[in-house]
């Protein structure tokens, strides 16, 4: 996990730079694909994902090394051929994992966050899940295990394979000629993120589009059908933590409400969106039927609120980068506390973006916990070793953040809501 944390020290600034570059480019060509709060929500979702992954918060059903030790038929030497075989195996597994997420109710919950943005840009690529509780990807890597691909190779290529999917989340690159027949392109992935009927559940491949063409899930982007982005059951919140669990909560509620015991069981494994008939009739859920007539979620933010939200994201990002920088010295138990404080902060400020009144509760818990740590240790997880006034600055940040939260929730947000009347 420490190796992964060190890699993120370089990956996070790089991805952030590319997002800022795309924003600048969109401004220069007068084709902006970003909205402020949507962008902050996307970037903040990325932060929640890397915190969870860096702490290893997942229940491993079966690990790849275990699988390799039990079913491998051959032993492959660690040469360049192994890396090619491994990358293809990972991409094949990714296709079927992705297809599973789009077609089974329970698994859709771990993927819905990635589709929840109603914009399409590099930032939305960072909307990654924190609701994937169980590690089962190794089961999809059985072909690699059978031929004896070393676990070290799989471990090295998995993050590279994930990072390689970042670049094609953009509207600024058109079709790419012959490459459209080899790799996943921005055009193909725009189709994948669209909610138009003709585009739903298409183009599920990650790197090589051959899988979509082989298994009947390929769809070309059509000039006469401009993609509309988002999910059919709109999230209607900027809070990435809530988005991660919205679908799961709907499944739990539907399973509780239905009178049919068979439906209580099978709802988890039915096609995405399936609901028991009795619940569906009594408790209808909003579904977008006309993508072109749907109005995107917005909360009419003031410039001050936008500035507050950007500042919250930037400071949270810096605190997380420090966590990765000092990862080995903080210790696992303290890392869990650190991660909890970061989660509370992201939950709080994205809820303020929504104007959700109860978010002050989460901000209060975060502030008290943060100040308690600084008071009892006279430090902030070792920051004073690098900067003598570091913990004092962190304490000041918590106090200002808490006061600002109260202001936006009980003063400015009230004025904004009255402006709708």
KETOR-157530 format. One record per residue (C-alpha): residue number from 1; z, x, y. Coordinates in nm, 4 decimals. Layout:
N
+-----+----------+----------+----------+
: num :       c3 :       c1 :       c2 :
+-----+----------+----------+----------+
: NUM :        Z :        X :        Y :
...
+-----+----------+----------+----------+
//
This chain:
421
+-----+----------+----------+----------+
: num :       c3 :       c1 :       c2 :
+-----+----------+----------+----------+
:   1 :   0.0000 :   0.0000 :   0.0000 :
:   2 :   0.0699 :   0.2893 :   0.2363 :
:   3 :  -0.2880 :   0.4159 :   0.1846 :
:   4 :  -0.4188 :   0.0704 :   0.2736 :
:   5 :  -0.1972 :   0.0622 :   0.5828 :
:   6 :  -0.3321 :   0.4012 :   0.6929 :
:   7 :  -0.6906 :   0.2784 :   0.6492 :
:   8 :  -0.6129 :  -0.0206 :   0.8709 :
:   9 :  -0.5061 :   0.2151 :   1.1500 :
:  10 :  -0.8754 :   0.3024 :   1.1833 :
:  11 :  -1.0362 :  -0.0248 :   1.0724 :
:  12 :  -0.8518 :  -0.2542 :   1.3160 :
:  13 :  -0.9510 :  -0.0698 :   1.6373 :
:  14 :  -1.3077 :  -0.0379 :   1.5062 :
:  15 :  -1.3443 :  -0.4111 :   1.4383 :
:  16 :  -1.1775 :  -0.4961 :   1.7700 :
:  17 :  -1.4264 :  -0.2710 :   1.9518 :
:  18 :  -1.7222 :  -0.4444 :   1.7827 :
:  19 :  -1.5883 :  -0.7879 :   1.8817 :
:  20 :  -1.5514 :  -0.6745 :   2.2437 :
:  21 :  -1.9019 :  -0.5272 :   2.2323 :
:  22 :  -2.0467 :  -0.8583 :   2.1077 :
:  23 :  -1.8625 :  -1.0459 :   2.3847 :
:  24 :  -2.0074 :  -0.8078 :   2.6438 :
:  25 :  -2.3553 :  -0.8326 :   2.4951 :
:  26 :  -2.3384 :  -1.2133 :   2.4950 :
:  27 :  -2.2393 :  -1.2041 :   2.8601 :
:  28 :  -2.5246 :  -0.9711 :   2.9533 :
:  29 :  -2.7936 :  -1.1740 :   2.7726 :
:  30 :  -2.6367 :  -1.5032 :   2.8903 :
:  31 :  -2.5877 :  -1.6242 :   2.5336 :
:  32 :  -2.2120 :  -1.6206 :   2.4899 :
:  33 :  -2.0903 :  -1.7129 :   2.1413 :
:  34 :  -1.7179 :  -1.6862 :   2.2159 :
:  35 :  -1.4517 :  -1.9218 :   2.3515 :
:  36 :  -1.1270 :  -1.7604 :   2.4581 :
:  37 :  -0.8709 :  -1.9490 :   2.2483 :
:  38 :  -1.0963 :  -1.9716 :   1.9449 :
:  39 :  -1.1399 :  -1.5941 :   1.9595 :
:  40 :  -0.7663 :  -1.5300 :   1.9879 :
:  41 :  -0.7074 :  -1.7665 :   1.6953 :
:  42 :  -0.9633 :  -1.5760 :   1.4866 :
:  43 :  -0.8241 :  -1.2338 :   1.5719 :
:  44 :  -0.4688 :  -1.3549 :   1.5133 :
:  45 :  -0.5719 :  -1.4883 :   1.1734 :
:  46 :  -0.6950 :  -1.1399 :   1.0915 :
:  47 :  -0.3539 :  -1.0013 :   1.1822 :
:  48 :  -0.1725 :  -1.2422 :   0.9500 :
:  49 :  -0.4033 :  -1.1424 :   0.6663 :
:  50 :  -0.3580 :  -0.7674 :   0.7044 :
:  51 :   0.0207 :  -0.8059 :   0.7330 :
:  52 :   0.0314 :  -1.0035 :   0.4084 :
:  53 :  -0.2055 :  -0.7695 :   0.2251 :
:  54 :  -0.0345 :  -0.4533 :   0.3466 :
:  55 :   0.2987 :  -0.5845 :   0.2153 :
:  56 :   0.1475 :  -0.6825 :  -0.1201 :
:  57 :   0.2722 :  -1.0421 :  -0.1036 :
:  58 :   0.0867 :  -1.1818 :  -0.4051 :
:  59 :   0.1721 :  -1.2699 :  -0.7646 :
:  60 :  -0.0586 :  -1.0687 :  -0.9894 :
:  61 :  -0.1726 :  -1.2783 :  -1.2856 :
:  62 :  -0.3427 :  -0.9806 :  -1.4437 :
:  63 :  -0.4202 :  -0.6423 :  -1.2930 :
:  64 :  -0.7458 :  -0.4570 :  -1.3372 :
:  65 :  -0.5785 :  -0.1447 :  -1.4884 :
:  66 :  -0.4145 :  -0.3670 :  -1.7530 :
:  67 :  -0.7451 :  -0.5371 :  -1.8282 :
:  68 :  -0.9210 :  -0.2022 :  -1.8482 :
:  69 :  -0.6679 :  -0.0668 :  -2.0972 :
:  70 :  -0.7106 :  -0.3685 :  -2.3267 :
:  71 :  -1.0835 :  -0.4492 :  -2.3375 :
:  72 :  -1.2857 :  -0.1427 :  -2.2370 :
:  73 :  -1.5541 :  -0.0546 :  -2.4908 :
:  74 :  -1.6837 :   0.2603 :  -2.3242 :
:  75 :  -1.5464 :   0.5326 :  -2.1019 :
:  76 :  -1.7688 :   0.6195 :  -1.8073 :
:  77 :  -1.7444 :   0.9546 :  -1.6373 :
:  78 :  -1.6623 :   0.9449 :  -1.2671 :
:  79 :  -2.0126 :   1.0089 :  -1.1316 :
:  80 :  -2.2280 :   0.8434 :  -0.8640 :
:  81 :  -2.3607 :   0.6039 :  -1.1298 :
:  82 :  -2.0103 :   0.4641 :  -1.1769 :
:  83 :  -1.9872 :   0.3752 :  -0.8092 :
:  84 :  -2.3172 :   0.1873 :  -0.8206 :
:  85 :  -2.2154 :  -0.0024 :  -1.1340 :
:  86 :  -1.8729 :  -0.0795 :  -0.9856 :
:  87 :  -2.0141 :  -0.2038 :  -0.6548 :
:  88 :  -2.2578 :  -0.4356 :  -0.8317 :
:  89 :  -1.9767 :  -0.5635 :  -1.0561 :
:  90 :  -1.7547 :  -0.6282 :  -0.7532 :
:  91 :  -2.0358 :  -0.8130 :  -0.5771 :
:  92 :  -2.1034 :  -1.0242 :  -0.8861 :
:  93 :  -1.7330 :  -1.1089 :  -0.9132 :
:  94 :  -1.7215 :  -1.1872 :  -0.5413 :
:  95 :  -2.0052 :  -1.4382 :  -0.5781 :
:  96 :  -1.8259 :  -1.6330 :  -0.8498 :
:  97 :  -1.4908 :  -1.6147 :  -0.6730 :
:  98 :  -1.6600 :  -1.7480 :  -0.3595 :
:  99 :  -1.8335 :  -2.0225 :  -0.5551 :
: 100 :  -1.5029 :  -2.1202 :  -0.7152 :
: 101 :  -1.3450 :  -2.1444 :  -0.3690 :
: 102 :  -1.6169 :  -2.3799 :  -0.2486 :
: 103 :  -1.6199 :  -2.6087 :  -0.5511 :
: 104 :  -1.2578 :  -2.6519 :  -0.6649 :
: 105 :  -0.9987 :  -2.8336 :  -0.4559 :
: 106 :  -0.7109 :  -2.5898 :  -0.5047 :
: 107 :  -0.9170 :  -2.2777 :  -0.4439 :
: 108 :  -1.0751 :  -2.4190 :  -0.1288 :
: 109 :  -0.7334 :  -2.3875 :   0.0362 :
: 110 :  -0.7517 :  -2.0078 :   0.0155 :
: 111 :  -1.0941 :  -2.0016 :   0.1814 :
: 112 :  -1.0907 :  -2.2827 :   0.4370 :
: 113 :  -0.9452 :  -2.0569 :   0.7080 :
: 114 :  -1.2627 :  -1.8466 :   0.7019 :
: 115 :  -1.4757 :  -2.1522 :   0.7791 :
: 116 :  -1.2383 :  -2.3151 :   1.0268 :
: 117 :  -1.3846 :  -2.1668 :   1.3459 :
: 118 :  -1.6315 :  -2.3936 :   1.5226 :
: 119 :  -1.8031 :  -2.0839 :   1.6591 :
: 120 :  -1.9943 :  -1.8162 :   1.4698 :
: 121 :  -1.9303 :  -1.4595 :   1.5766 :
: 122 :  -1.7794 :  -1.1329 :   1.4584 :
: 123 :  -1.4293 :  -1.2586 :   1.5363 :
: 124 :  -1.4585 :  -1.5475 :   1.2916 :
: 125 :  -1.5238 :  -1.2911 :   1.0172 :
: 126 :  -1.1602 :  -1.1896 :   1.0600 :
: 127 :  -1.0337 :  -1.5359 :   0.9679 :
: 128 :  -0.9030 :  -1.4332 :   0.6286 :
: 129 :  -0.6582 :  -1.6087 :   0.4005 :
: 130 :  -0.2829 :  -1.5739 :   0.3621 :
: 131 :  -0.2642 :  -1.8672 :   0.1190 :
: 132 :  -0.4037 :  -1.6805 :  -0.1826 :
: 133 :  -0.0785 :  -1.6672 :  -0.3763 :
: 134 :  -0.2147 :  -1.5458 :  -0.7105 :
: 135 :  -0.4115 :  -1.2318 :  -0.7847 :
: 136 :  -0.6789 :  -1.3288 :  -1.0399 :
: 137 :  -0.9857 :  -1.1349 :  -0.9188 :
: 138 :  -0.9434 :  -0.8896 :  -1.2073 :
: 139 :  -1.0445 :  -1.1687 :  -1.4454 :
: 140 :  -1.3821 :  -1.1824 :  -1.2695 :
: 141 :  -1.4180 :  -0.8070 :  -1.3116 :
: 142 :  -1.4274 :  -0.8271 :  -1.6924 :
: 143 :  -1.7852 :  -0.6859 :  -1.7018 :
: 144 :  -1.6650 :  -0.3746 :  -1.5157 :
: 145 :  -1.3633 :  -0.3405 :  -1.7454 :
: 146 :  -1.5786 :  -0.3748 :  -2.0576 :
: 147 :  -1.7949 :  -0.0766 :  -1.9630 :
: 148 :  -1.4906 :   0.1255 :  -1.8589 :
: 149 :  -1.5235 :   0.1495 :  -1.4792 :
: 150 :  -1.2105 :   0.3410 :  -1.3680 :
: 151 :  -0.9513 :   0.1428 :  -1.1736 :
: 152 :  -0.9487 :   0.4116 :  -0.9014 :
: 153 :  -1.3160 :   0.3405 :  -0.8317 :
: 154 :  -1.2543 :  -0.0347 :  -0.8112 :
: 155 :  -0.9577 :   0.0229 :  -0.5806 :
: 156 :  -1.1659 :   0.2410 :  -0.3500 :
: 157 :  -1.4675 :   0.0088 :  -0.3342 :
: 158 :  -1.2893 :  -0.3270 :  -0.2925 :
: 159 :  -1.1962 :  -0.2761 :   0.0763 :
: 160 :  -1.5367 :  -0.1176 :   0.1466 :
: 161 :  -1.7046 :  -0.4224 :  -0.0076 :
: 162 :  -1.4914 :  -0.6512 :   0.2102 :
: 163 :  -1.5522 :  -0.4558 :   0.5319 :
: 164 :  -1.9275 :  -0.4534 :   0.4624 :
: 165 :  -1.9303 :  -0.8321 :   0.5052 :
: 166 :  -1.8205 :  -0.8110 :   0.8691 :
: 167 :  -2.1484 :  -0.7309 :   1.0473 :
: 168 :  -2.3497 :  -1.0392 :   0.9533 :
: 169 :  -2.1182 :  -1.2857 :   1.1300 :
: 170 :  -2.3338 :  -1.3018 :   1.4435 :
: 171 :  -2.5890 :  -1.5270 :   1.6131 :
: 172 :  -2.7525 :  -1.2381 :   1.7984 :
: 173 :  -2.9541 :  -1.1038 :   1.5037 :
: 174 :  -3.2528 :  -1.3009 :   1.3785 :
: 175 :  -3.4252 :  -1.2843 :   1.0405 :
: 176 :  -3.4745 :  -0.9350 :   0.9015 :
: 177 :  -3.8068 :  -0.9509 :   0.7161 :
: 178 :  -3.8093 :  -0.8067 :   0.3631 :
: 179 :  -3.4313 :  -0.7465 :   0.3784 :
: 180 :  -3.3871 :  -1.1242 :   0.3492 :
: 181 :  -3.4837 :  -1.0828 :  -0.0179 :
: 182 :  -3.2340 :  -0.8045 :  -0.0888 :
: 183 :  -2.9111 :  -0.8334 :   0.1097 :
: 184 :  -2.7090 :  -1.1056 :   0.2783 :
: 185 :  -2.8210 :  -1.1225 :   0.6432 :
: 186 :  -2.6860 :  -1.2938 :   0.9561 :
: 187 :  -2.9453 :  -1.5689 :   0.9135 :
: 188 :  -2.8331 :  -1.6386 :   0.5573 :
: 189 :  -2.4675 :  -1.6332 :   0.6488 :
: 190 :  -2.5183 :  -1.8687 :   0.9430 :
: 191 :  -2.6389 :  -2.1147 :   0.6809 :
: 192 :  -2.3275 :  -2.0530 :   0.4749 :
: 193 :  -2.0919 :  -2.1351 :   0.7640 :
: 194 :  -2.2811 :  -2.4507 :   0.8670 :
: 195 :  -2.1672 :  -2.8063 :   0.7947 :
: 196 :  -2.5164 :  -2.9605 :   0.8021 :
: 197 :  -2.5797 :  -3.1438 :   0.4727 :
: 198 :  -2.8691 :  -2.9188 :   0.3726 :
: 199 :  -2.6589 :  -2.6064 :   0.4274 :
: 200 :  -2.3310 :  -2.7046 :   0.2588 :
: 201 :  -2.2064 :  -2.4652 :  -0.0128 :
: 202 :  -2.5141 :  -2.2454 :   0.0083 :
: 203 :  -2.5573 :  -1.8660 :   0.0319 :
: 204 :  -2.2344 :  -1.7671 :  -0.1410 :
: 205 :  -2.3243 :  -1.4033 :  -0.2060 :
: 206 :  -2.1386 :  -1.1240 :  -0.0260 :
: 207 :  -2.3786 :  -0.8277 :  -0.0182 :
: 208 :  -2.6778 :  -0.8876 :  -0.2494 :
: 209 :  -2.8471 :  -1.2259 :  -0.2052 :
: 210 :  -2.9985 :  -1.1969 :  -0.5534 :
: 211 :  -2.7034 :  -1.3932 :  -0.6934 :
: 212 :  -2.7833 :  -1.6978 :  -0.4784 :
: 213 :  -3.1480 :  -1.6838 :  -0.5799 :
: 214 :  -3.0571 :  -1.6452 :  -0.9480 :
: 215 :  -2.7985 :  -1.9231 :  -0.9612 :
: 216 :  -2.9604 :  -2.1824 :  -0.7333 :
: 217 :  -2.7407 :  -2.1600 :  -0.4249 :
: 218 :  -2.9871 :  -2.0031 :  -0.1813 :
: 219 :  -3.0966 :  -2.1850 :   0.1347 :
: 220 :  -3.3099 :  -2.0410 :   0.4133 :
: 221 :  -3.2108 :  -2.1021 :   0.7753 :
: 222 :  -3.4479 :  -2.3642 :   0.9152 :
: 223 :  -3.5672 :  -2.3634 :   1.2762 :
: 224 :  -3.5659 :  -2.7425 :   1.2807 :
: 225 :  -3.2034 :  -2.7633 :   1.1582 :
: 226 :  -2.9787 :  -2.5592 :   1.3909 :
: 227 :  -2.6514 :  -2.4764 :   1.2123 :
: 228 :  -2.3319 :  -2.6470 :   1.3288 :
: 229 :  -2.0187 :  -2.4547 :   1.2368 :
: 230 :  -1.6703 :  -2.5440 :   1.1178 :
: 231 :  -1.5368 :  -2.7595 :   0.8343 :
: 232 :  -1.6007 :  -3.1262 :   0.7597 :
: 233 :  -1.2297 :  -3.2002 :   0.8012 :
: 234 :  -1.1775 :  -3.0249 :   1.1359 :
: 235 :  -0.8647 :  -2.8121 :   1.1731 :
: 236 :  -0.7888 :  -2.9209 :   1.5316 :
: 237 :  -0.5453 :  -2.6375 :   1.5914 :
: 238 :  -0.5552 :  -2.2746 :   1.7024 :
: 239 :  -0.2654 :  -2.1872 :   1.4722 :
: 240 :  -0.4034 :  -1.9800 :   1.1788 :
: 241 :  -0.0868 :  -2.0246 :   0.9724 :
: 242 :  -0.1240 :  -2.4037 :   0.9860 :
: 243 :  -0.4955 :  -2.3854 :   0.9080 :
: 244 :  -0.4191 :  -2.1775 :   0.5984 :
: 245 :  -0.2101 :  -2.4558 :   0.4483 :
: 246 :  -0.3660 :  -2.7757 :   0.5853 :
: 247 :  -0.5769 :  -2.8434 :   0.2780 :
: 248 :  -0.2942 :  -2.7582 :   0.0381 :
: 249 :  -0.0645 :  -2.9984 :   0.2236 :
: 250 :  -0.3256 :  -3.2755 :   0.1975 :
: 251 :  -0.3475 :  -3.2159 :  -0.1782 :
: 252 :   0.0309 :  -3.2290 :  -0.2145 :
: 253 :   0.0546 :  -3.5510 :  -0.0123 :
: 254 :  -0.2348 :  -3.7156 :  -0.1993 :
: 255 :  -0.0873 :  -3.6158 :  -0.5367 :
: 256 :   0.2451 :  -3.7693 :  -0.4309 :
: 257 :   0.0936 :  -4.0901 :  -0.2952 :
: 258 :  -0.1432 :  -4.1802 :  -0.5764 :
: 259 :  -0.0151 :  -4.4212 :  -0.8389 :
: 260 :  -0.2399 :  -4.2772 :  -1.1083 :
: 261 :  -0.0664 :  -4.0033 :  -1.3078 :
: 262 :  -0.3963 :  -3.8598 :  -1.4284 :
: 263 :  -0.5084 :  -3.8276 :  -1.0651 :
: 264 :  -0.1830 :  -3.6500 :  -0.9781 :
: 265 :  -0.2808 :  -3.3793 :  -1.2243 :
: 266 :  -0.6561 :  -3.3526 :  -1.1859 :
: 267 :  -0.6727 :  -3.3572 :  -0.8045 :
: 268 :  -0.6095 :  -2.9798 :  -0.8023 :
: 269 :  -0.9116 :  -2.9042 :  -1.0207 :
: 270 :  -1.1591 :  -3.1633 :  -0.8951 :
: 271 :  -1.4538 :  -3.0779 :  -0.6674 :
: 272 :  -1.3607 :  -2.9825 :  -0.3134 :
: 273 :  -1.2830 :  -3.2877 :  -0.1023 :
: 274 :  -1.2210 :  -3.5227 :  -0.3975 :
: 275 :  -0.9323 :  -3.7675 :  -0.3445 :
: 276 :  -0.7794 :  -4.0399 :  -0.5667 :
: 277 :  -0.9483 :  -4.3717 :  -0.4939 :
: 278 :  -0.6275 :  -4.5605 :  -0.4125 :
: 279 :  -0.5173 :  -4.2925 :  -0.1651 :
: 280 :  -0.8630 :  -4.2568 :  -0.0160 :
: 281 :  -0.8742 :  -4.6276 :   0.0693 :
: 282 :  -0.5205 :  -4.6530 :   0.2039 :
: 283 :  -0.5022 :  -4.3194 :   0.3887 :
: 284 :  -0.8469 :  -4.2295 :   0.5241 :
: 285 :  -0.9008 :  -3.8780 :   0.6611 :
: 286 :  -1.1391 :  -3.7928 :   0.9451 :
: 287 :  -1.4602 :  -3.6352 :   0.8139 :
: 288 :  -1.7464 :  -3.5225 :   1.0358 :
: 289 :  -2.0503 :  -3.7342 :   0.9499 :
: 290 :  -2.2705 :  -3.6372 :   1.2455 :
: 291 :  -2.2438 :  -3.2609 :   1.3109 :
: 292 :  -2.4467 :  -3.2864 :   1.6312 :
: 293 :  -2.2318 :  -3.5673 :   1.7693 :
: 294 :  -1.8957 :  -3.4023 :   1.7022 :
: 295 :  -1.7037 :  -3.2578 :   1.9988 :
: 296 :  -1.5476 :  -2.9177 :   1.9326 :
: 297 :  -1.1712 :  -2.8816 :   1.9492 :
: 298 :  -1.0493 :  -2.7751 :   2.2944 :
: 299 :  -0.7191 :  -2.7798 :   2.4818 :
: 300 :  -0.8316 :  -2.7256 :   2.8408 :
: 301 :  -0.6389 :  -2.3986 :   2.8876 :
: 302 :  -0.5602 :  -2.2593 :   3.2317 :
: 303 :  -0.6577 :  -1.9022 :   3.3197 :
: 304 :  -0.2895 :  -1.8127 :   3.3118 :
: 305 :  -0.2496 :  -1.9483 :   2.9577 :
: 306 :  -0.5583 :  -1.7580 :   2.8452 :
: 307 :  -0.4152 :  -1.4402 :   2.9970 :
: 308 :  -0.0793 :  -1.5050 :   2.8276 :
: 309 :  -0.2515 :  -1.5577 :   2.4912 :
: 310 :  -0.4595 :  -1.2421 :   2.5237 :
: 311 :  -0.1490 :  -1.0428 :   2.6188 :
: 312 :   0.0412 :  -1.1831 :   2.3207 :
: 313 :  -0.2380 :  -1.0848 :   2.0853 :
: 314 :  -0.2709 :  -0.7340 :   2.2290 :
: 315 :   0.1047 :  -0.6653 :   2.2137 :
: 316 :   0.1262 :  -0.8072 :   1.8615 :
: 317 :  -0.1656 :  -0.5854 :   1.7612 :
: 318 :   0.0071 :  -0.2776 :   1.9053 :
: 319 :   0.3309 :  -0.3624 :   1.7235 :
: 320 :   0.1408 :  -0.4025 :   1.3958 :
: 321 :  -0.0431 :  -0.0739 :   1.4478 :
: 322 :   0.2946 :   0.0918 :   1.4962 :
: 323 :   0.4130 :  -0.0671 :   1.1714 :
: 324 :   0.1163 :   0.0881 :   0.9897 :
: 325 :   0.1627 :   0.4220 :   1.1671 :
: 326 :   0.5294 :   0.4393 :   1.0651 :
: 327 :   0.4819 :   0.2515 :   0.7358 :
: 328 :   0.6334 :   0.5124 :   0.5063 :
: 329 :   0.9482 :   0.5568 :   0.7150 :
: 330 :   1.0328 :   0.1899 :   0.7723 :
: 331 :   1.1081 :   0.1061 :   0.4080 :
: 332 :   1.0019 :  -0.2013 :   0.2097 :
: 333 :   1.2924 :  -0.4327 :   0.3002 :
: 334 :   1.2566 :  -0.3531 :   0.6692 :
: 335 :   0.8791 :  -0.3990 :   0.6392 :
: 336 :   0.9392 :  -0.7542 :   0.5162 :
: 337 :   1.1586 :  -0.8229 :   0.8211 :
: 338 :   0.8998 :  -0.6616 :   1.0491 :
: 339 :   0.6247 :  -0.8732 :   0.8930 :
: 340 :   0.8336 :  -1.1907 :   0.9322 :
: 341 :   0.8832 :  -1.1226 :   1.3037 :
: 342 :   0.5084 :  -1.0679 :   1.3480 :
: 343 :   0.4308 :  -1.3922 :   1.1618 :
: 344 :   0.6779 :  -1.5843 :   1.3760 :
: 345 :   0.5210 :  -1.4418 :   1.6897 :
: 346 :   0.1665 :  -1.5353 :   1.5865 :
: 347 :   0.2810 :  -1.8832 :   1.4838 :
: 348 :   0.4580 :  -1.9229 :   1.8166 :
: 349 :   0.1918 :  -1.8148 :   2.0636 :
: 350 :  -0.0957 :  -1.9873 :   1.8828 :
: 351 :   0.1138 :  -2.3068 :   1.8814 :
: 352 :   0.1647 :  -2.2619 :   2.2558 :
: 353 :  -0.2150 :  -2.2476 :   2.2808 :
: 354 :  -0.2131 :  -2.5907 :   2.1144 :
: 355 :   0.0598 :  -2.7139 :   2.3482 :
: 356 :   0.2889 :  -2.7855 :   2.0520 :
: 357 :   0.6394 :  -2.8500 :   2.1872 :
: 358 :   0.8363 :  -2.7379 :   1.8807 :
: 359 :   0.6863 :  -2.3869 :   1.8938 :
: 360 :   0.9799 :  -2.2832 :   2.1153 :
: 361 :   1.1964 :  -2.3021 :   1.8021 :
: 362 :   0.9922 :  -2.0320 :   1.6283 :
: 363 :   0.9841 :  -1.8235 :   1.9442 :
: 364 :   1.3648 :  -1.8537 :   1.9681 :
: 365 :   1.4146 :  -1.7383 :   1.6086 :
: 366 :   1.1786 :  -1.4448 :   1.6627 :
: 367 :   1.3451 :  -1.3432 :   1.9882 :
: 368 :   1.6982 :  -1.3611 :   1.8472 :
: 369 :   1.6004 :  -1.1719 :   1.5325 :
: 370 :   1.4166 :  -0.9041 :   1.7292 :
: 371 :   1.6972 :  -0.8549 :   1.9804 :
: 372 :   1.9553 :  -0.8507 :   1.6997 :
: 373 :   1.7720 :  -0.5654 :   1.5260 :
: 374 :   1.7453 :  -0.3678 :   1.8497 :
: 375 :   2.1136 :  -0.4305 :   1.9326 :
: 376 :   2.2503 :  -0.3373 :   1.5885 :
: 377 :   2.0288 :  -0.0311 :   1.5298 :
: 378 :   1.9763 :   0.0817 :   1.8909 :
: 379 :   1.6113 :   0.1162 :   1.7944 :
: 380 :   1.2995 :  -0.0750 :   1.6943 :
: 381 :   1.2175 :   0.0490 :   1.3426 :
: 382 :   1.2042 :   0.4115 :   1.4557 :
: 383 :   1.0021 :   0.3713 :   1.7758 :
: 384 :   1.2554 :   0.5711 :   1.9800 :
: 385 :   1.1629 :   0.8799 :   1.7822 :
: 386 :   0.8202 :   0.8664 :   1.9450 :
: 387 :   0.9157 :   0.7167 :   2.2809 :
: 388 :   1.2763 :   0.7201 :   2.4036 :
: 389 :   1.2493 :   0.3869 :   2.5891 :
: 390 :   1.0422 :   0.2183 :   2.3189 :
: 391 :   1.3081 :  -0.0206 :   2.1907 :
: 392 :   1.3995 :  -0.1224 :   2.5476 :
: 393 :   1.0372 :  -0.2116 :   2.6168 :
: 394 :   1.0200 :  -0.4156 :   2.2964 :
: 395 :   1.3394 :  -0.5996 :   2.3950 :
: 396 :   1.1962 :  -0.6706 :   2.7404 :
: 397 :   0.8804 :  -0.8036 :   2.5786 :
: 398 :   1.0807 :  -1.0473 :   2.3631 :
: 399 :   1.2660 :  -1.1799 :   2.6678 :
: 400 :   0.9507 :  -1.2221 :   2.8793 :
: 401 :   0.7673 :  -1.3817 :   2.5856 :
: 402 :   1.0456 :  -1.6358 :   2.5334 :
: 403 :   1.0595 :  -1.7266 :   2.9044 :
: 404 :   0.6792 :  -1.7572 :   2.9206 :
: 405 :   0.6751 :  -1.9814 :   2.6152 :
: 406 :   0.9202 :  -2.2209 :   2.7769 :
: 407 :   0.7132 :  -2.2230 :   3.0961 :
: 408 :   0.3849 :  -2.3064 :   2.9240 :
: 409 :   0.5371 :  -2.5708 :   2.6990 :
: 410 :   0.7508 :  -2.7586 :   2.9485 :
: 411 :   0.5786 :  -2.7019 :   3.2813 :
: 412 :   0.2143 :  -2.5971 :   3.2834 :
: 413 :   0.1226 :  -2.7641 :   2.9551 :
: 414 :   0.2670 :  -3.0912 :   3.0869 :
: 415 :   0.0383 :  -3.0662 :   3.3907 :
: 416 :  -0.2612 :  -2.9936 :   3.1679 :
: 417 :  -0.1916 :  -3.2949 :   2.9506 :
: 418 :  -0.1470 :  -3.5176 :   3.2533 :
: 419 :  -0.4881 :  -3.4057 :   3.3725 :
: 420 :  -0.6400 :  -3.5837 :   3.0716 :
: 421 :  -0.4913 :  -3.9140 :   3.1770 :
+-----+----------+----------+----------+
//
